């Protein structure tokens, strides 16, 4: 027993004490250092030229600032995954709403892997500026299928939750306990896969449910706290999002006017459907020719394997996302994407999960464009360009949904 307490003293309390003393001395020497202003360095013109980006990049806060300002001003923001990389389509939302040589503003965020937990972290890191936001969230049914039902990958988590976002979440005491536990549980579960975790990751990875957890974590938490305090004074990037939130949350801004426009939607739908027939002549499953030749010709249909919600991490992340939105009285729009039933096998096995997703959104009062359809006879060719990504016909439906709900 004496040896146990000796080890605790030597390897836990002593290192923590040394770290705290060193941090205190270092911070005292840096009290007069100027704090950089983040929001004041953001050009309002950026949102007139930046209409979409794929992810956040370390030590570059351009995208963080663009998203924060867009949500603060009420610029329409679209969260999605791989469908947002179809830059060639004129109907894709950020091209449709941002005409050339105009001052129109619209921001689309995401690429493959931007699933429910990554969306949740992005919103949590921007909580102070969400009140007037006009957000649309695209949900892909494929996320809830066996291949992706394990939830957001660690690589995607770090793409959409960079160090400055994680620090902001760590510091924001107004984030509700359920959301914080869900995010901390993700870090705890994946902690062993993280190489060289920093102090914020270490602090958020610790179990806190039991008093015994707190007792044994105490010396480590003190050491992490000291390291975080040290970094706060020396790492401007780490604290960038926190300072941005502090400034924008108190900064009056002129709301963006999302003007309505007269659009002949039926004409757009018809023209898109007609054109799709011309570029999908090599097959009868409603897939663009080059995609079919490269990925589907001579191969079996993609087999769908459903995972029950109770064992589906993506569904649990979806519920955590819905909880966060409800807890903060946010009402984004949702789009449930379709999958091409002509190119999938057993798609109907996924339908109960997608119906559960749609039902939960309806119960919580979220306006939803549900484009999912597992019926091969009623599926409209041209809504998708391939087996899961929208073609212009699908995008125009999304555009109409966004405009009709968000225009001033």
C-alpha positions, -999 to +999 in steps of 0.1 A: +000+000+000+029+024+008+044+017-026+011+025-042+009+060-026+046+065-033+040+059-071+010+082-070+031+109-055+061+105-078+044+099-111+011+119-107+011+147-082+048+157-086+047+161-124+014+179-121+029+203-096+059+210-117+038+216-148+016+241-129+046+260-115+063+262-149+031+273-166+025+300-139+059+314-143+057+314-181+023+331-182+034+358-158+062+367-183+037+370-211+009+390-194+015+421-216+014+402-250-012+416-274-042+394-283-048+393-321-082+402-333-098+376-355-132+390-366-117+424-375-094+407-400-122+391-419-132+407-452-169+410-458-161+404-495-150+368-488-185+355-488-191+371-522-164+349-537-163+318-515-194+298-520-182+263-510-154+245-493-147+209-485-132+210-450-112+230-425-074+231-427-049+233-398-035+267-391-057+284-417-089+299-403-103+313-435-130+286-437-139+289-400-143+327-403-164+323-435-188+298-419-191+318-387-199+351-404-223+334-428-243+319-399-242+351-380-255+371-410-281+345-419-265+336-453-280+303-464-256+275-454-257+239-467-241+210-450-235+179-471-211+152-481-198+138-514-228+153-534-213+187-529-183+178-550-204+177-582-191+212-593-200+206-629-237+207-624-254+241-628-282+230-605-259+224-575-271+248-548-239+270-545-238+275-583-276+279-586-279+306-559-246+324-568-248+337-603-218+351-620-210+388-616-235+391-588-233+397-551-253+367-542-242+348-511-246+311-503-222+287-486-219+250-490-197+230-466-186+194-468-173+164-488-173+127-483-173+118-446-192+148-433-217+127-413-239+134-383-212+136-356-189+158-377-219+181-384-227+182-346-191+192-337-192+220-364-224+234-350-213+230-314-181+250-321-203+278-336-230+277-310-228+315-301-236+325-337-264+300-346-294+320-335-301+337-369-286+310-390-303+295-421-289+260-423-299+231-445-285+196-436-284+168-462-287+133-448-275+104-469-293+071-464-260+054-471-246+067-438-271+044-420-261+013-440-236-013-427-206+002-445-209+036-427-232+028-398-202+028-374-204+066-376-180+094-384-144+082-391-116+096-370-100+112-401-133+130-409-137+141-373-104+159-374-112+174-408-143+190-394-132+195-358-097+211-360-079+221-328-095+256-326-130+240-329-122+214-302-108+241-279-140+262-284-161+232-275-140+225-245-143+261-233-180+267-240-197+259-207-231+266-223-230+235-244-256+211-228-244+181-208-258+155-231-241+169-262-208+173-243-210+137-231-217+124-266-186+142-280-164+132-251-175+096-255-165+097-291-130+109-282-128+084-253-138+055-276-112+065-303-085+078-280-061+049-286-061+055-323-050+091-319-013+097-323+002+125-301-031+138-286-028+173-272-039+185-238-075+194-249-080+159-264-066+143-233-088+164-211-119+155-231-111+118-232-113+112-195-141+093-179-160+116-155-192+096-145-180+083-112-164+101-082-136+076-084-129+087-120-125+123-108-102+112-080-078+093-102-080+119-130-072+148-108-034+150-111-036+144-149-064+170-153-043+195-134-013+188-157-036+191-188-051+224-175-016+238-170-006+228-205-038+243-220-032+275-201+004+276-215-009+270-251-036+297-247-009+323-244+014+310-272-009+294-298-030+320-316-045+293-338-057+272-309-078+300-295-088+315-328-124+301-329-129+310-293-119+346-299-140+347-331-171+335-312-165+361-284-163+389-310-191+378-333-215+370-305-215+407-295-210+422-329-241+438-346-242+428-383-265+436-411-286+405-419-282+390-454-312+396-476-320+362-493-342+375-520-370+355-536-369+350-574-394+340-599-383+306-614-401+284-638-393+252-619-413+229-642-393+241-671-360+234-653-372+200-643-382+191-678-350+204-694-329+185-669-348+153-674-346+155-711-308+161-710-303+132-686-319+108-711-292+118-736-263+111-713-276+078-698-282+058-730-258+030-722-280+015-695-315+011-682-309+018-645-308+056-647-270+062-644-249+086-664-229+068-692-193+074-680-201+064-644-219+033-656-190+022-678-164+029-651-181+014-620-212-006-628-210-024-662-207-061-658-208-059-620-235-070-595-257-044-579-246-029-547-260-050-518-275-030-490-272-043-454-293-026-428-282-021-392-309-017-365-310+018-349-300+003-314-267-009-329-263+019-354-238+045-343-247+068-371-283+067-360-272+075-324-251+104-338-282+116-357-302+116-324-275+135-307-275+161-335-313+164-333-310+168-295-285+196-299-307+215-324-337+211-301-318+221-270-307+253-287-341+260-303-327+258-338-348+249-368-326+240-398-341+224-429-333+187-436-330+169-469-331+131-470-313+120-502-325+091-523-305+061-534-310+047-569-333+016-563-324+004-598-288+001-589-291-014-554-301-048-541-322-051-510-327-014-507-360-020-490-342-034-459-328+001-452-363+017-455-374+012-418-343+031-406-348+059-430-385+060-421-374+063-384-351+092-393-380+110-412-404+103-383-380+117-357-375+149-377-413+153-381-418+148-344-394+175-336-409+199-361-381+201-386-391+208-422-378+179-443-376+172-480-377+134-481-365+123-515-359+086-505-378+060-525-371+023-526-397+016-552-381+008-586-414+016-605-419+051-590-383+061-590-377+091-614-346+087-635-325+118-636-330+127-599-296+111-593-266+112-617-253+078-605-264+056-576-265+082-549-255+117-561-281+142-573-282+153-610-296+187-618-332+174-616-325+164-580-306+196-572-334+218-585-358+202-561-334+209-533-329+245-545-367+251-546-370+237-510-343+260-497-356+291-515-392+286-505-384+282-468-356+307-464-363+336-487-370+370-472 
